[in-house]
Amino acid sequence: MANTKQAKKRARQSVVHGEHNAALRSMVRSYIKKVAKLAAEGKKAEAEAAYKEAVPVIDRIADKGLIHHNKAARHKSRLNERIRAIKA
């Protein structure tokens, strides 16, 4: 348990920040799942549109430090690979 006033405030802030970060990570996962689902269904045009929506979100989360830049690049690469694999 925090003993000082400063430590108590930091503990409160960490709870709020943790909830905010969890919501952002969840949002990114939703965008990724949306692209993956459309790619699995073979809807190339819709998957490409969803990918274009997802890329800035993934990059923004990486810039905030919630995920590593390499992980963001890996997600984008794998999603793009799935879209390219669809026979149009």
Backbone torsions as a table, in degrees:
resi	resn	phi	psi	omega
1	MET	NA	140.7	179.6
2	ALA	-70.0	137.7	-177.7
3	ASN	-102.1	-36.5	-176.5
4	THR	-92.4	162.5	178.9
5	LYS	-60.9	-42.1	179.8
6	GLN	-63.5	-43.0	-178.9
7	ALA	-66.9	-35.9	177.2
8	LYS	-65.0	-41.5	178.7
9	LYS	-65.0	-43.3	179.3
10	ARG	-61.7	-37.2	178.6
11	ALA	-64.8	-42.3	177.5
12	ARG	-63.2	-44.4	-178.4
13	GLN	-64.3	-37.8	-177.7
14	SER	-65.1	-32.3	177.1
15	VAL	-66.2	-47.8	-179.4
16	VAL	-63.4	-46.3	-179.2
17	HIS	-65.0	-37.5	178.5
18	GLY	-62.9	-41.5	178.3
19	GLU	-65.8	-40.4	179.3
20	HIS	-64.5	-44.7	179.6
21	ASN	-64.3	-38.6	178.7
22	ALA	-63.3	-39.8	178.8
23	ALA	-64.9	-40.6	179.5
24	LEU	-66.7	-42.2	178.0
25	ARG	-62.7	-40.5	178.7
26	SER	-62.5	-41.3	179.4
27	MET	-61.1	-43.6	179.7
28	VAL	-62.8	-43.2	179.1
29	ARG	-60.8	-37.6	179.4
30	SER	-64.0	-43.8	177.9
31	TYR	-62.1	-42.3	-179.5
32	ILE	-64.6	-44.1	179.9
33	LYS	-63.7	-36.6	-179.7
34	LYS	-62.4	-45.7	179.5
35	VAL	-64.7	-45.1	-178.3
36	ALA	-61.8	-40.3	-179.2
37	LYS	-65.3	-45.8	179.7
38	LEU	-64.4	-38.0	178.5
39	ALA	-66.7	-39.2	179.0
40	ALA	-66.5	-32.0	178.8
41	GLU	-79.9	-9.4	177.4
42	GLY	83.5	17.1	179.8
43	LYS	-91.2	87.2	-171.6
44	LYS	-65.5	-46.4	-177.1
45	ALA	-63.4	-44.6	179.8
46	GLU	-66.4	-38.3	179.5
47	ALA	-64.8	-41.0	178.5
48	GLU	-64.0	-41.0	178.7
49	ALA	-64.5	-43.3	179.0
50	ALA	-65.5	-36.1	178.3
51	TYR	-63.6	-41.9	179.4
52	LYS	-65.6	-28.9	174.9
53	GLU	-75.5	-36.6	-173.6
54	ALA	-75.1	-35.4	-174.2
55	VAL	-57.7	-49.3	179.2
56	PRO	-63.9	-32.5	179.1
57	VAL	-67.3	-45.4	179.0
58	ILE	-61.1	-44.8	-179.9
59	ASP	-63.4	-40.1	-179.3
60	ARG	-64.1	-41.0	179.2
61	ILE	-66.5	-37.4	177.8
62	ALA	-67.6	-39.1	179.1
63	ASP	-63.9	-32.4	178.8
64	LYS	-76.8	-12.2	177.9
65	GLY	88.8	11.2	179.8
66	LEU	-76.0	-31.4	170.8
67	ILE	-131.6	156.7	-179.0
68	HIS	-72.3	150.5	179.7
69	HIS	-59.8	-36.7	179.1
70	ASN	-66.5	-36.4	177.7
71	LYS	-66.5	-40.1	177.4
72	ALA	-61.6	-45.1	179.7
73	ALA	-63.0	-39.3	179.6
74	ARG	-63.9	-44.5	178.5
75	HIS	-60.6	-47.5	-178.4
76	LYS	-62.3	-42.2	-179.0
77	SER	-63.8	-45.1	-178.2
78	ARG	-68.1	-38.6	177.4
79	LEU	-65.3	-43.6	179.3
80	ASN	-62.9	-38.1	178.2
81	GLU	-62.4	-42.4	178.2
82	ARG	-62.9	-40.6	-179.5
83	ILE	-66.8	-42.8	179.9
84	ARG	-65.2	-26.4	-178.0
85	ALA	-74.8	-14.6	-179.5
86	ILE	-71.3	132.4	176.6
87	LYS	-82.4	116.8	-175.4
88	ALA	-83.6	NA	NA
